[in-house]
């Protein structure tokens, strides 16, 4: 009997924004468009990281321009896997979109947003054994 095991990706994203402007008065923060958890597709786990069972949490800071696009990504706390760190920033740069905050004159302004991604390999629950097949009666 052959049992195969599938490895799945668990991505947890949580974030908060910090205005790039001086903190004299609180300014509105950049707001992610959609669910940031969808910015990392289920099949995005790097094959080489999966093969070597690399896991970890990547904390990063995004720079968001006046249009709401991500213009930079910096890893602030590494997962200890350069491949997971790099993949996180590549996906955030490609998929992250925001509604930018506005200044007092209602003009969009650049800002920053900090979050983290937890890369975790999970095995599915064990497969139920198949019942034995009764021999055919003569």
C-alpha positions as CSV (number, residue, x, y, z in Angstrom):
1,X,0.0,0.0,0.0
2,X,1.3,3.4,-0.9
3,X,0.5,6.5,1.2
4,X,1.3,9.9,-0.1
5,X,1.5,13.0,2.0
6,X,0.7,16.4,0.8
7,X,2.4,19.5,2.3
8,X,0.3,22.6,2.5
9,X,1.2,26.2,3.1
10,X,-0.2,28.1,6.1
11,X,0.2,31.9,5.6
12,X,-0.7,34.2,8.4
13,X,-0.5,37.9,7.6
14,X,-1.2,40.7,10.1
15,X,-0.1,44.3,9.7
16,X,-0.3,47.8,10.6
17,X,0.6,51.0,8.8
18,X,2.8,53.8,9.9
19,X,2.6,57.2,8.2
20,X,5.9,58.3,6.6
21,X,5.1,61.9,7.7
22,X,6.1,63.4,11.0
23,X,3.8,62.2,13.8
24,X,2.6,65.7,14.8
25,X,-1.0,64.7,14.3
26,X,-2.2,61.2,13.5
27,X,-2.7,60.9,9.8
28,X,-4.9,58.2,8.1
29,X,-3.0,55.0,7.4
30,X,-2.6,53.2,4.2
31,X,-5.3,50.6,3.9
32,X,-4.7,47.2,2.2
33,X,-7.0,46.7,-0.8
34,X,-8.6,43.3,-0.3
35,X,-7.3,40.6,2.1
36,X,-3.5,40.7,2.4
37,X,-3.6,36.9,3.1
38,X,-4.5,36.4,-0.6
39,X,-1.3,38.2,-1.7
40,X,0.6,34.9,-1.2
41,X,-1.0,32.1,-3.3
42,X,-1.4,28.7,-1.7
43,X,1.2,27.2,-4.2
44,X,3.8,30.0,-3.5
45,X,5.9,27.9,-1.1
46,X,9.3,27.8,-2.8
47,X,10.0,24.2,-3.9
48,X,13.6,24.3,-2.6
49,X,12.4,25.6,0.8
50,X,9.8,22.9,0.9
51,X,12.3,20.2,0.0
52,X,14.6,21.2,2.8
53,X,11.7,21.7,5.3
54,X,12.4,25.4,5.8
55,X,9.8,27.3,7.9
56,X,9.7,30.6,9.7
57,X,8.2,34.0,10.2
58,X,9.3,36.9,8.0
59,X,8.6,40.4,9.4
60,X,8.8,43.1,6.7
61,X,8.2,46.8,6.1
62,X,6.6,48.0,2.9
63,X,7.0,51.5,1.5
64,X,3.8,52.5,-0.2
65,X,3.9,55.3,-2.8
66,X,1.3,58.0,-3.4
67,X,-0.6,55.8,-5.8
68,X,-0.9,52.9,-3.3
69,X,1.6,50.7,-5.0
70,X,4.4,49.0,-3.0
71,X,7.6,50.6,-4.0
72,X,10.0,48.8,-1.6
73,X,10.1,45.9,0.8
74,X,12.6,45.4,3.6
75,X,12.8,42.3,5.8
76,X,13.0,43.6,9.4
77,X,13.2,40.2,11.1
78,X,14.4,37.3,9.1
79,X,12.9,33.8,9.1
80,X,16.5,32.5,8.9
81,X,15.7,31.3,5.4
82,X,17.0,33.7,2.7
83,X,14.6,32.0,0.2
84,X,11.5,32.6,2.4
85,X,12.6,36.2,3.1
86,X,13.1,36.9,-0.6
87,X,9.9,35.2,-1.7
88,X,7.9,37.2,0.8
89,X,9.2,40.5,-0.5
90,X,8.8,39.5,-4.1
91,X,5.1,38.5,-3.5
92,X,4.4,41.7,-1.5
93,X,5.9,43.8,-4.3
94,X,4.0,42.0,-7.0
95,X,0.6,41.7,-5.2
96,X,0.3,44.3,-2.5
97,X,-2.0,47.2,-3.2
98,X,-3.2,49.9,-0.9
99,X,-5.4,52.9,-0.6
100,X,-2.9,55.6,0.3
101,X,-3.4,58.0,3.2
102,X,-4.1,61.6,2.5
103,X,-2.6,64.8,4.0
104,X,-4.6,67.7,5.4
105,X,-5.1,69.0,1.8
106,X,-6.6,65.6,0.8
107,X,-3.6,64.8,-1.4
108,X,-2.4,61.1,-1.3
109,X,0.9,60.7,0.5
110,X,3.5,57.9,0.7
111,X,3.5,55.7,3.8
112,X,4.8,52.5,5.3
113,X,3.0,49.3,6.3
114,X,4.6,46.6,8.5
115,X,3.4,43.0,8.7
116,X,4.7,39.4,8.9
117,X,4.2,36.1,7.1
118,X,4.4,32.8,8.8
119,X,5.7,30.1,6.4
120,X,4.7,26.7,7.8
121,X,4.7,23.3,6.2
122,X,1.8,21.2,7.4
123,X,1.1,17.5,6.7
124,X,-2.6,16.6,6.3
125,X,-4.3,14.3,8.8
126,X,-3.3,10.7,8.3
127,X,-5.2,8.9,5.6
128,X,-7.8,6.4,6.9
129,X,-6.6,2.8,6.2
130,X,-8.5,1.1,3.5
131,X,-10.4,-2.0,4.7
132,X,-9.1,-5.3,3.6
133,X,-10.8,-6.8,0.6
134,X,-12.4,-10.1,1.2
135,X,-11.2,-12.9,-1.0
136,X,-13.7,-14.0,-3.7
137,X,-15.8,-17.1,-2.8
138,X,-15.3,-20.1,-5.1
